[in-house]
């Protein structure tokens, strides 16, 4: 083994100047701490401002739902003198919000279950198996995400009408499933690719079928991703207005978004603004409750792929 020999530096001659390598001076610790403090104050200030802009309209709507009509116009920013729970009762019964709420629960519940089951099965096959046309089918789903739903309303109306599904709950469920599948497949395909394959291979060695492996092993492992995409689909389907307006013209089959528009139009003549705000809060509460309950699972599902 050869070693390289380095010659010792020669001593400088008397009177000669020794050149030094220019090294950029390090920032003082106080300056770094000051810059970090300024950045933290700015970021926290922006977050507080954004939270104020989001939360204040919601709190104002909840507060207004407990006022009477006179207090809404005379002191819109003041707290209610007393809680008028009759506003909620009037909106629930007289404005038929109970029927609209039940129809929305049936439509969104059925479409959400169908979307998660079909979307997870399609995503699992696209993520785990190589076959001719795999990428083509995957890009078809991605293309469905970029297709504006407004361009399909007219042909969709005639298709649903020819199938005898117009103004029906199950017809609206099928349309919601088709509307939500592209994003669901896109999201879950990326999530299934992050799951370890050793567990599925061990199940195949033990004699488990593909169906049993998917439903008993892979699907429970994908629970964070299912919850995340389920919350996004729930928000989109619960607040959907355009599709039920075109495909659901029966007054007895209206969903909450249609009911709120009808309530707002009727209150313009009756002047029952307190009942309108009560109905608005009724439609808003399930969405807030779903996000508050599953917020940790949503964050875990979004960051699972990056962590793995």
Secondary structure, DSSP 8 states (H G I E B T S, - for coil): -------------TT-------------HHHHHHHHHHHHHHHHHHHHHHHHHHHHHHHHHHHHTTS-HHHHHH-TTS--SS--THHHHHHHHTT-HHHHHHHHHHHHHHHHHHHHHHHHHHHHHHHH---TTHHHHHHHHHHHHTS-GGGGHHHHHHHHHHTT-TT-HHHHHHHHHHHHHHHHHHHHHHHHHHS-SHHHHHHHHTT--HHHHIIIIIHHHTHHHHHHHHHHHHHHHHT--HHHHHH---GGG--HHHHHHHHHHHHHHH--HHHHHHHHHHHHHHHHHHHHHHHHHHHHHHHHHHH-
